[in-house]
C-alpha cells in the first residue's frame, strides 16, 4: 500500500527526532548553513578546515604532486623576478616568467620569441633584468662586446641562451658594422636556421653551416 503524504510527514518527523536524540542534526538540501556545526553553548560556528600546506616552504618541488609542481615553480619564479624588476604591467611580468620557462624547452618549439627590455632612459633597470634572467635560464651567454665568430661558435656548440645587453649598438640609428650579429639574431628565431660560413682547412676551403636557433633576451635603449 502506498504511503500518503501524512504518513511521509510523520516518518520524517520521527527520523528527525531520532537523529536529535543521537546528537546529530539533519540538514536539508540547499541549507545555507551547510558545513556548519553546533558547538556546546548553543553558538553556531563554522568548521575550520585544515589549511593547505605552504608551498613556499617546500625545498624540493619534485616532492609536490605532478599536477601542481609546474604551477608552483612558475609562481616561485614570478615572486623572485618581482623582487628585482619593476614591470610596466602585470602582463609584462607574466611574459617574462613564461619566457624563462620556454628557454628550458627549446627542443619543443618551432619558433622562439625574443624577450626585449627596452627603455628610452638609461639606468632604468634593463641590465638588472638581464642579470636576474641569467640566474634562471640554461647555459646563459652574456653577449656584451663579443665578436660575431665567438657568438656563432657558442650557439653552434650548445643549446645556450643569449643575453644581449646594449642591443642599441647592434640595431638602431647608432648601430655600427654588426651585420653578422644582426643576421644571427634575425634568423635564429626559427628551428633549423643556420649561418653559412666558409672555413679554411689546410689548402682547401670548405663550407660550414652553424646552427643559429637559440633563445635570446635583449636589453637596450629604444
N, C-alpha and C positions, 0 to 999 in steps of 0.2 A: 504494500500500500504506500502510495506516495505521501511524503511529509507535506503538511500545509505550511503556509508562511508563519502561522502562530507557533507551530512545533519547531520550525527552524529558529525562530527568535528565542524560544525557551532553551533550546540546546546551546545557542550561542551565549546566553546569559549564564547557563550552568558551567560552560567551559571557561568563561571569564572569571567566575567565582572560584573555580578550582585552581586556576593559574595564580590568582591573588593569594590563595591560601598557601600555595607552594612558593610564594615570594617572587613570582615572575609577573611581568606586565605585558599585556597584549598590545601590539602596535598595529593599527590598521594600515593598509597600503596608502601611500601618499601622505603619511603623517609628517608634518613639518618638523616634528621633534624626533624623527628617526635618527638613531645614532646617539641619543642622549640617555643617560641613566639617572635613576632616582637614588640619591645618596642618603644615608641616615641623617635625620634632621629635617627632612622634607624639602631640601633645596635641590633643584634640578640643575645639573651641571653637565657640560659636555665631557664625553670620554676623551681622555688625552691619548692621542696616537703617538706611537713610538717615532721619534724624529728620524728622518733619513740620515744616513751617515754622511759626514762632511767629506766630500771627495777631495778637498784641498789638502787633507791630512794623509791621503794615500800616497805612499812613496813610490810604489810600483804600479803604474797604470794597468799593466797586464793582468793584475790580480782582480780588476773590476770585470763585471760582465762584458762579454764581447760586444753586445749591442750598445753599451754605454761608453766604452773606453775611448772611442773616436771623438765623441762629443765632449767628453771630459778633457781630453788632451787639447782640443781646439779651444775650449774655454780657458785652459791654463795659458795657452799661447796668447790669447786675447788679453788676459789680465797682465801678462808680462810685457807685451808691447805697449799697453796703455800706461805703464809706469814711466816710459821714456819718450813716447811720441804723442804729440798733440795733433789730432786729425781735424781736417776741416768739416768732417761729418762722420756719423756713425757708420755710414756705408763705406767710407774710405778705410776705416779700421777693419771691418769685415773683409774687405777686398785684400788687405794686407795679410790677414790671418789665413785666408784661403790660398793666397799665392804661396805662402810659406809651405802649406801642406802640399800644394801641387808640385813644388820643387822636389819633393821626395818621391814622386810618382811619375817621373818623366817618361818612363817606358810605356805609360798608359795612354798618353795623349798623342794626337796627330799634329797639334799646334800648341805653342806655349805663348801666353800673353806676356808683354813686358810690363814690369812694375816701375812706375816713374814717380819720383819725389821731386816736384818742380815748384819753384817759387821765384818771384821777381826780386826778392830781397835776399841779400847774403845773411849768414848766421841765423837762419830761421829753422834749423833742425834737420836739414836734408841729410847731411853727413851722419848725424846721430841715428837717423832712421836706418841707414845702411849698416851702421855699426851693430845695432841690435839685431838686424836681419841676419848678419853674418853668423851670429851665435845659434841660429835656428835652422839654417839650410845646409844641405850636404855639400862637401868639398867646395867651400867658398873661395873665390879668387878675387882679390882686390885689384881691379883694373884701373889703377891711377898711375899715370906716367909709365905705361908699358908699351913695348914695341908690338907692332902687328904680328911679327913672327912668334913672339912669346905667347900672345893671346891665342893664335891659331893652334899652336902646339898643345897648349893647355886644354883647349876644347877637344882636340883630337885624341889626347891621351886618356882622358877620363870624363865621366859624366859630371862636370863641375857646374857650379853656379857662379856666374859673373856678376860682380857688384861694381858698377862703373860710376865713380864719382866724377864731378866736374864734366858732365856729359856735354855741357855747352861748348867745350873746346873741340868736340867732335862734330856736333850738329849746331847750326845756328850761324848768325852773321859773323861771329868771331872765330869760327872754326877754321883751322889751318888745313894742311895737307894730311887728311886722315881718311882717304877714300877706302883703303883696305879695311880699316876697322868699321867704317860705316857699312861696307858691303857685308861684313860678317854679322853685324847686328841686324841688318835689314833682312838677310836671308836665313839667319839661324832660328827663326821662329817656327820653321816648318820641319817636321820629321823627314829625314833623308837629305836635308840640304847639305851641300858640301862646298868647300872652297878649293878650286883647282889651282895647282901650283906646279912649276917646273923645278925639278931637283937634279942637281949635277952629281952623278955617281961615277967617279973615275973620269973616263973620257966620254961618257955618254950622258945625255940629258933625258931624263925620264919625267913623265907626268905623274902627279900625285893628287889624290882627292882627299882632303882633310874634312872630317865631319864638322859641321858648324851648328848643329842643333843643340841648344842648351838653354837653361833658364837664365834670364838677365834682369837685374834690377838696376835702375838708373837714378841718378840724382844730379841736379844742376840748376842753374838759373834759367828761367823761362823768358 
